[in-house]
Amino acid sequence: MKIRQARRLLALVAVASSGACGDGGANDAGTPLDAPGLDAPGLDAPGLDAPGTDAAVPDAWSASPDTGLDPCLGATCYFLAPDGHDDGAGTMADPWFSLERAWEVVGPGDIVYLRGGTYDLHTKPVLVGRSGTAEARIHVWAYPGETPILRPGPDYVLEEYVGIFFTGDYVHFRGLELTGFRNVDHFVAAALRAEASSHNVFERLNVHHNGSGLRIQDGDGGGPASDDNLVIDSDFHHNEDPFTGYGNADGLQIAYVSAGTHHVVRGCRAWANSDDGFDFFANEGHVLVEDSWSWRNGWIPDTETVGGNGDGFKLGITGDHPDELLRTIRRSIAFHNRLSGFHSEEGNARMEVFHSVAYDNGENGFHFDYLNLAHLLRNDIALDNGWHPYSLGSAGVTDHCAYGGGGEGGSWANIVSAADFESLSPAGLDGPRGADGSLPTIPFLRLAAGSDLIDAGADLGDPFLGGAPDLGPFERE
């Protein structure tokens, strides 16, 4: 066993001559590789690194209804309820029903609490003309410990392929469930569409069984850009669009976005969508994805019938930015998607994927061979993907990566096996989140004790245990 581990560890870190995994020093043209993430714009943009700590309402209150605190905490506070009425006072005792009514009066620092239960909407909510500020966001939050479910009622008529339409800045949505925004006559482009909207937080959303999930985009027809938005601890699943061959039902889209912008996706899940899990097509800005999972996309939900594309993370299309880093993926999982786990699509820009796993995807684990760009895969794992564990042009580099199982891996085949993991069972992937919105802790794709993928990674400047970082998204304690 010690001989086998030593042989495999040498293969992981000393393969510059193989053409599959370099030493991290240069690409094939001899150009030094950038330190990871340092040239990505806006990674430390204000408001994106600590999203759940709005000063107006402490996060401890939102996570626990039993603190005994006044939920308004001195702020102006409005209440909605499924049995509310819009000619009421908007108070806890006399709540409104609709978000549109709240949008007539809400301002910076205010809180709109939605009580739990099902809201059978009569018309499409159009939330425009109201914004918070950098110092005082508008909060649209589920009441602590409760789940408001927004769906079309019997008299709801779909308009403009949108369930709920939003334009605004510095608004924090939290804890809403959006479902059922589709009908037999139209596909819905998104259950929630945020257009020409910046500096917003979309947190702990559950967006499912719609024509499509959440879309963030610039203003229609070349309008104002959307920039500096954060999507965190949210789920997008079972969205399907039968009216275009199931090909427009992504879980999360950040699309049709201008150059110079930056968006963050963190701690999110996308599964059982009939097209792709995460799709960043026609996005000319930078997108950072961290700690997110995408699986079983590309089939009609809960069937084996082919749907749309079926990529876990679709990172293109872009215009011509061949020397600019526009996509960064960290500590993420793509599992059992119909086509590829991570796919550059037709993205003419640099992309980097670090500490991530592609397992059991139908065609490719990491598919980055469009054009010949200096993509970088580092500390990644690919196992049992159908055609190829990875594909890169000659300018692309893999560094401290490991591949195994099906497909053509060259000298990399069979370096990784099932024995390297605590479990390859996906049980619990879609399980309940923690009280703080965190992803469930399950053994799936965590490294097993004794795996030689432990301490086999390159140091990217993040904290790690042991002598070096582990491969994949989870550090073994």
C-alpha positions as CSV (number, residue, x, y, z in Angstrom):
1,M,0.0,0.0,0.0
2,K,2.8,2.4,0.8
3,I,4.5,1.7,-2.5
4,R,1.2,2.3,-4.4
5,Q,0.6,5.6,-2.5
6,A,4.1,6.8,-3.2
7,R,3.8,6.0,-6.9
8,R,0.5,7.8,-7.2
9,L,1.6,10.9,-5.2
10,L,4.6,11.2,-7.5
11,A,2.3,11.1,-10.4
12,L,0.2,13.9,-8.9
13,V,3.0,16.4,-8.4
14,A,5.7,15.6,-11.0
15,V,4.0,15.4,-14.3
16,A,5.2,18.4,-16.3
17,S,6.4,16.1,-19.0
18,S,3.1,14.4,-19.4
19,G,1.4,17.4,-20.9
20,A,-1.6,16.9,-18.6
21,C,-0.6,18.6,-15.4
22,G,2.0,21.3,-15.0
23,D,4.0,22.6,-12.1
24,G,2.0,25.8,-11.9
25,G,4.9,27.9,-13.1
26,A,4.1,28.7,-16.7
27,N,1.8,27.8,-19.6
28,D,3.0,26.3,-22.8
29,A,4.1,29.7,-24.1
30,G,6.3,30.3,-21.1
31,T,4.1,33.0,-19.6
32,P,4.1,33.0,-15.8
33,L,0.7,32.0,-14.4
34,D,-1.1,34.5,-12.3
35,A,-1.5,34.0,-8.6
36,P,-5.0,32.6,-8.3
37,G,-7.7,35.2,-8.2
38,L,-5.5,38.2,-7.9
39,D,-6.4,39.6,-11.3
40,A,-10.1,38.9,-10.9
41,P,-12.0,42.2,-10.6
42,G,-14.0,43.0,-7.6
43,L,-13.3,39.9,-5.5
44,D,-13.2,42.1,-2.4
45,A,-16.1,44.3,-3.4
46,P,-17.8,45.9,-0.4
47,G,-20.9,44.0,0.7
48,L,-20.1,40.7,-1.0
49,D,-17.8,39.1,1.5
50,A,-20.2,39.3,4.5
51,P,-23.7,39.4,3.1
52,G,-25.8,38.2,6.0
53,T,-25.0,40.8,8.6
54,D,-27.1,43.8,7.8
55,A,-26.8,46.3,10.6
56,A,-30.6,47.0,10.8
57,V,-31.4,43.4,11.8
58,P,-28.7,41.1,13.4
59,D,-28.3,37.8,11.7
60,A,-28.9,36.1,15.0
61,W,-32.5,37.3,15.1
62,S,-33.2,36.2,11.5
63,A,-31.9,32.7,12.3
64,S,-33.9,32.3,15.5
65,P,-37.5,33.4,16.2
66,D,-37.0,32.8,20.0
67,T,-34.7,35.6,20.9
68,G,-37.4,37.8,22.3
69,L,-36.2,40.7,20.3
70,D,-38.5,43.2,18.6
71,P,-38.1,42.1,14.9
72,C,-38.1,45.7,13.7
73,L,-35.3,46.8,16.1
74,G,-36.1,50.5,15.6
75,A,-36.4,50.3,11.8
76,T,-39.5,50.9,9.9
77,C,-41.2,47.6,9.5
78,Y,-44.0,46.3,7.3
79,F,-45.7,42.9,7.3
80,L,-47.3,40.7,4.6
81,A,-49.4,37.6,5.2
82,P,-51.3,35.2,2.9
83,D,-54.6,36.3,4.5
84,G,-53.6,40.0,4.5
85,H,-55.3,42.8,2.5
86,D,-53.7,45.7,0.8
87,D,-56.1,48.3,2.3
88,G,-54.8,47.3,5.7
89,A,-52.2,49.0,7.8
90,G,-49.2,46.8,6.9
91,T,-48.7,46.0,10.6
92,M,-48.2,42.6,12.3
93,A,-51.9,42.7,13.4
94,D,-53.2,44.1,10.1
95,P,-50.8,42.9,7.4
96,W,-50.8,43.6,3.7
97,F,-51.0,40.8,1.1
98,S,-48.8,42.0,-1.8
99,L,-45.2,43.0,-2.4
100,E,-46.5,45.7,-4.7
101,R,-48.3,47.4,-1.8
102,A,-45.1,47.4,0.2
103,W,-43.2,48.8,-2.7
104,E,-45.4,51.9,-2.7
105,V,-43.8,53.0,0.6
106,V,-40.6,51.1,1.4
107,G,-37.4,53.0,1.7
108,P,-33.7,52.6,2.7
109,G,-33.3,50.7,6.0
110,D,-36.9,49.4,6.0
111,I,-37.9,45.8,6.5
112,V,-40.7,43.9,4.7
113,Y,-41.4,40.7,6.6
114,L,-43.4,38.0,4.8
115,R,-45.2,35.7,7.2
116,G,-45.2,32.0,6.5
117,G,-47.8,30.3,4.3
118,T,-48.8,30.2,0.6
119,Y,-49.4,33.5,-1.3
120,D,-51.6,32.7,-4.3
121,L,-50.7,35.8,-6.4
122,H,-53.3,37.5,-8.5
123,T,-51.0,39.5,-10.8
124,K,-47.3,39.6,-11.6
125,P,-45.4,41.5,-8.9
126,V,-43.5,44.4,-10.5
127,L,-41.0,45.8,-8.0
128,V,-39.5,48.9,-9.5
129,G,-38.7,52.4,-8.4
130,R,-37.4,51.6,-4.9
131,S,-33.8,51.2,-3.8
132,G,-31.8,51.1,-0.6
133,T,-28.3,52.6,-0.1
134,A,-24.9,51.1,0.7
135,E,-25.5,52.1,4.3
136,A,-29.1,51.0,4.6
137,R,-30.5,48.2,2.4
138,I,-34.1,47.5,1.9
139,H,-34.9,44.1,3.4
140,V,-37.5,41.7,2.0
141,W,-37.3,38.8,4.4
142,A,-39.2,35.8,5.5
143,Y,-40.4,36.2,9.0
144,P,-38.0,34.4,11.4
145,G,-38.7,30.7,11.5
146,E,-41.4,30.8,8.8
147,T,-41.5,30.1,5.0
148,P,-43.5,32.3,2.7
149,I,-44.3,30.5,-0.6
150,L,-45.1,32.7,-3.6
151,R,-46.9,31.1,-6.5
152,P,-49.5,32.0,-9.2
153,G,-53.1,31.8,-8.0
154,P,-56.0,30.5,-10.1
155,D,-56.6,34.0,-11.6
156,Y,-52.9,34.8,-12.3
157,V,-52.0,35.5,-15.9
158,L,-48.4,35.2,-17.0
159,E,-47.0,38.3,-18.6
160,E,-43.7,38.8,-20.5
161,Y,-42.4,35.4,-19.5
162,V,-41.6,36.6,-16.0
163,G,-43.0,35.5,-12.7
164,I,-41.8,38.3,-10.4
165,F,-40.0,41.3,-12.0
166,F,-37.5,43.4,-10.0
167,T,-35.4,46.5,-10.7
168,G,-33.5,48.1,-7.9
169,D,-30.3,48.5,-5.9
170,Y,-29.2,47.6,-2.4
171,V,-32.1,45.2,-1.7
172,H,-31.7,42.1,0.4
173,F,-34.1,39.2,-0.4
174,R,-34.0,36.4,2.1
175,G,-35.9,33.2,2.7
176,L,-38.5,33.2,-0.1
177,E,-39.8,30.1,-1.9
178,L,-40.9,30.7,-5.5
179,T,-42.7,28.0,-7.4
180,G,-45.3,27.2,-10.1
181,F,-44.5,30.1,-12.5
182,R,-45.4,28.5,-15.7
183,N,-48.6,27.4,-17.6
184,V,-49.6,25.4,-20.7
185,D,-49.4,28.3,-23.1
186,H,-46.0,30.0,-22.3
187,F,-42.6,29.2,-20.9
188,V,-41.5,31.5,-18.2
189,A,-38.0,32.9,-18.6
190,A,-37.6,33.2,-14.9
191,A,-39.6,32.9,-11.7
192,L,-37.7,36.0,-10.6
193,R,-35.9,38.3,-13.0
194,A,-33.7,41.1,-11.7
195,E,-33.0,43.5,-14.4
196,A,-30.7,46.6,-14.3
197,S,-30.1,45.9,-10.6
198,S,-26.9,46.2,-8.6
199,H,-25.5,45.7,-5.1
200,N,-28.3,43.2,-4.2
201,V,-28.3,40.1,-2.1
202,F,-30.4,37.0,-2.9
203,E,-30.2,34.8,0.1
204,R,-31.8,31.4,1.1
205,L,-34.1,31.4,-1.9
206,N,-35.8,28.1,-2.9
207,V,-36.8,28.5,-6.5
208,H,-38.3,25.3,-8.0
209,H,-40.9,23.8,-10.4
210,N,-41.0,26.9,-12.6
211,G,-40.3,27.5,-16.3
212,S,-36.8,28.7,-15.1
213,G,-35.2,29.8,-11.9
214,L,-33.6,33.2,-11.1
215,R,-32.1,35.4,-13.9
216,I,-30.0,38.5,-13.3
217,Q,-29.3,40.6,-16.4
218,D,-28.7,44.1,-17.6
219,G,-31.6,46.3,-18.6
220,D,-33.5,45.0,-21.6
221,G,-32.5,46.5,-24.9
222,G,-29.1,47.8,-23.7
223,G,-30.3,49.4,-20.6
224,P,-28.4,50.0,-17.3
225,A,-26.0,47.2,-16.2
226,S,-26.5,44.8,-13.3
227,D,-23.4,44.7,-11.1
228,D,-22.1,43.6,-7.7
229,N,-24.9,41.2,-6.9
230,L,-24.5,38.2,-4.5
231,V,-26.5,35.0,-4.7
232,I,-25.9,33.0,-1.5
233,D,-27.2,29.8,0.2
234,S,-30.0,29.3,-2.4
235,D,-31.5,26.4,-4.2
236,F,-32.7,26.1,-7.8
237,H,-34.3,22.8,-8.9
238,H,-36.9,21.1,-10.9
239,N,-37.3,23.9,-13.3
240,E,-38.4,22.9,-16.8
241,D,-39.4,24.5,-20.1
242,P,-41.3,22.1,-22.4
243,F,-42.2,24.8,-24.9
244,T,-38.7,25.2,-26.3
245,G,-37.6,21.6,-26.0
246,Y,-36.6,22.0,-22.4
247,G,-33.7,24.2,-23.4
248,N,-34.3,27.4,-21.5
249,A,-34.8,26.1,-18.0
250,D,-31.6,26.8,-16.1
251,G,-31.5,26.9,-12.3
252,L,-29.6,30.2,-12.1
253,Q,-28.7,32.5,-15.0
254,I,-26.5,35.6,-14.8
255,A,-26.7,36.5,-18.4
256,Y,-26.7,39.4,-20.9
257,V,-24.4,41.3,-18.5
258,S,-22.0,44.1,-19.5
259,A,-18.2,44.1,-19.3
260,G,-16.6,45.5,-16.1
261,T,-19.2,43.9,-13.8
262,H,-18.8,41.3,-11.1
263,H,-21.2,38.9,-9.5
264,V,-20.7,36.3,-6.8
265,V,-22.5,32.9,-6.3
266,R,-21.7,31.2,-3.0
267,G,-23.1,28.2,-1.2
268,C,-25.8,27.5,-3.8
269,R,-27.3,24.3,-5.3
270,A,-28.8,23.6,-8.7
271,W,-30.3,20.2,-9.6
272,A,-32.9,18.5,-11.8
273,N,-33.3,21.5,-14.1
274,S,-34.1,20.5,-17.7
275,D,-31.3,22.6,-19.2
276,D,-28.3,23.6,-17.1
277,G,-27.7,24.1,-13.4
278,F,-25.7,27.4,-13.5
279,D,-25.5,29.3,-16.8
280,F,-23.5,32.5,-17.4
281,F,-24.1,32.9,-21.1
282,A,-23.6,36.3,-22.8
283,N,-22.0,37.6,-19.7
284,E,-19.1,39.9,-20.4
285,G,-18.2,40.5,-16.7
286,H,-16.5,38.4,-14.1
287,V,-18.4,35.7,-12.1
288,L,-17.0,34.1,-9.0
289,V,-18.6,30.8,-7.9
290,E,-17.7,29.3,-4.5
291,D,-18.8,26.2,-2.6
292,S,-21.7,25.4,-4.9
293,W,-23.1,22.1,-6.1
294,S,-24.8,21.2,-9.4
295,W,-26.1,17.8,-10.4
296,R,-28.5,15.8,-12.6
297,N,-29.3,18.7,-15.0
298,G,-30.3,18.1,-18.6
299,W,-33.2,15.7,-18.3
300,I,-36.8,16.3,-17.8
301,P,-36.9,16.4,-14.0
302,D,-37.1,13.1,-12.3
303,T,-37.0,11.1,-15.5
304,E,-34.4,9.6,-17.8
305,T,-35.8,11.5,-20.8
306,V,-33.4,13.9,-22.5
307,G,-34.1,17.6,-21.9
308,G,-32.0,20.6,-22.8
309,N,-28.2,20.8,-22.7
310,G,-27.3,19.4,-19.3
311,D,-24.1,21.1,-18.1
312,G,-23.6,21.6,-14.3
313,F,-21.7,24.9,-14.7
314,K,-22.0,26.5,-18.1
315,L,-19.5,29.4,-18.1
316,G,-19.8,31.0,-21.6
317,I,-20.7,32.5,-24.0
318,T,-18.6,35.7,-24.1
319,G,-17.2,38.2,-26.6
320,D,-13.5,38.4,-27.4
321,H,-11.6,38.7,-24.1
322,P,-8.9,36.1,-24.6
323,D,-6.5,37.5,-22.1
324,E,-9.0,38.5,-19.4
325,L,-10.0,36.3,-16.5
326,L,-13.9,36.3,-16.4
327,R,-14.8,33.1,-14.6
328,T,-13.5,31.7,-11.3
329,I,-14.8,28.6,-9.7
330,R,-13.7,27.4,-6.3
331,R,-14.6,24.4,-4.1
332,S,-17.5,23.2,-6.2
333,I,-19.1,19.9,-7.2
334,A,-20.6,18.9,-10.6
335,F,-22.1,15.4,-10.4
336,H,-24.1,13.3,-12.9
337,N,-25.0,16.0,-15.3
338,R,-26.2,14.8,-18.7
339,L,-23.3,16.4,-20.6
340,S,-20.4,18.2,-18.8
341,G,-19.6,19.0,-15.3
342,F,-17.8,22.3,-15.9
343,H,-18.1,23.7,-19.5
344,S,-16.5,26.8,-21.0
345,E,-19.1,26.7,-23.8
346,E,-18.1,29.4,-26.4
347,G,-16.4,31.6,-23.9
348,N,-13.5,33.6,-25.4
349,A,-12.0,34.5,-22.0
350,R,-9.8,32.9,-19.4
351,M,-11.3,30.7,-16.8
352,E,-10.0,29.1,-13.6
353,V,-11.4,26.2,-11.6
354,F,-9.8,25.4,-8.3
355,H,-10.4,22.7,-5.7
356,S,-13.5,21.3,-7.5
357,V,-14.8,17.8,-8.4
358,A,-16.4,16.5,-11.6
359,Y,-17.9,13.1,-11.0
360,D,-20.0,10.8,-13.2
361,N,-21.0,13.4,-15.8
362,G,-22.2,12.0,-19.1
363,E,-19.5,13.4,-21.4
364,N,-16.7,15.5,-19.9
365,G,-15.7,16.4,-16.4
366,F,-13.9,19.7,-17.3
367,H,-14.6,20.8,-20.9
368,F,-12.4,23.8,-21.8
369,D,-11.2,23.2,-25.3
370,Y,-13.1,25.9,-27.1
371,L,-10.3,28.0,-28.8
372,N,-6.9,27.8,-27.3
373,L,-7.0,29.8,-24.1
374,A,-4.8,29.8,-20.9
375,H,-7.5,28.2,-18.7
376,L,-6.2,26.9,-15.4
377,L,-7.4,23.9,-13.5
378,R,-5.8,23.5,-10.1
379,N,-6.3,21.1,-7.2
380,D,-9.2,19.5,-9.0
381,I,-10.5,15.9,-9.2
382,A,-12.3,14.2,-12.1
383,L,-13.7,10.7,-11.7
384,D,-15.8,8.4,-13.9
385,N,-16.8,11.0,-16.5
386,G,-18.0,9.5,-19.8
387,W,-15.8,10.8,-22.6
388,H,-12.9,12.7,-21.0
389,P,-12.0,13.7,-17.4
390,Y,-10.9,17.0,-18.9
391,S,-10.2,18.7,-22.2
392,L,-8.0,21.8,-22.7
393,G,-6.2,23.5,-25.5
394,S,-2.4,23.5,-25.6
395,A,-2.3,26.9,-23.8
396,G,-4.4,25.5,-20.9
397,V,-2.8,24.1,-17.7
398,T,-3.8,21.6,-15.1
399,D,-1.8,21.8,-11.9
400,H,-1.9,19.4,-9.0
401,C,-5.0,17.7,-10.4
402,A,-6.1,14.0,-10.3
403,Y,-8.2,12.1,-12.8
404,G,-9.5,8.5,-13.0
405,G,-12.1,6.1,-14.2
406,G,-13.9,6.4,-17.6
407,G,-12.8,8.4,-20.6
408,E,-9.5,9.1,-22.1
409,G,-7.1,10.4,-19.5
410,G,-3.8,9.4,-21.0
411,S,-1.2,8.9,-18.2
412,W,-3.8,10.2,-15.8
413,A,-6.2,7.3,-16.0
414,N,-7.0,5.4,-12.8
415,I,-5.0,7.7,-10.5
416,V,-8.3,8.4,-8.6
417,S,-10.7,5.6,-7.6
418,A,-13.7,5.1,-5.4
419,A,-11.4,4.1,-2.5
420,D,-10.2,7.7,-2.3
421,F,-13.6,8.9,-0.9
422,E,-15.7,8.3,2.2
423,S,-18.7,7.8,-0.1
424,L,-19.8,8.1,-3.7
425,S,-23.5,7.9,-2.7
426,P,-25.3,11.3,-3.3
427,A,-27.7,10.7,-0.4
428,G,-28.3,14.0,1.3
429,L,-27.2,16.3,-1.5
430,D,-30.6,17.8,-1.6
431,G,-31.1,17.6,2.2
432,P,-32.0,20.4,4.5
433,R,-29.6,23.2,5.1
434,G,-28.2,24.3,8.4
435,A,-30.0,26.9,10.5
436,D,-27.5,29.5,9.1
437,G,-28.3,28.5,5.5
438,S,-25.1,26.4,5.1
439,L,-25.0,23.3,2.9
440,P,-25.5,19.9,4.5
441,T,-22.5,18.1,5.8
442,I,-22.5,14.6,4.1
443,P,-19.7,12.1,3.3
444,F,-20.3,12.4,-0.5
445,L,-16.9,13.1,-2.3
446,R,-15.1,13.8,0.9
447,L,-11.6,12.2,1.0
448,A,-11.2,9.0,2.9
449,A,-8.6,8.5,5.6
450,G,-5.4,7.3,3.9
451,S,-6.2,8.7,0.5
452,D,-3.1,10.1,-1.2
453,L,-5.1,13.0,-2.5
454,I,-4.8,14.4,1.1
455,D,-2.0,17.1,1.3
456,A,-1.4,16.7,-2.5
457,G,-2.5,20.1,-3.6
458,A,-0.8,23.4,-4.4
459,D,-0.9,26.2,-1.8
460,L,-3.3,28.9,-3.1
461,G,-3.1,31.1,0.0
462,D,-6.2,29.7,1.7
463,P,-6.1,28.0,5.1
464,F,-5.5,24.3,5.0
465,L,-4.7,21.4,7.4
466,G,-1.6,19.3,7.2
467,G,1.5,19.9,5.1
468,A,-0.4,21.1,2.0
469,P,-4.0,21.6,0.8
470,D,-6.1,18.5,-0.1
471,L,-7.4,18.0,-3.6
472,G,-11.1,18.8,-4.1
473,P,-13.4,21.0,-2.1
474,F,-13.2,19.5,1.4
475,E,-10.2,19.7,3.7
476,R,-10.0,16.5,5.8
477,E,-9.7,17.1,9.5
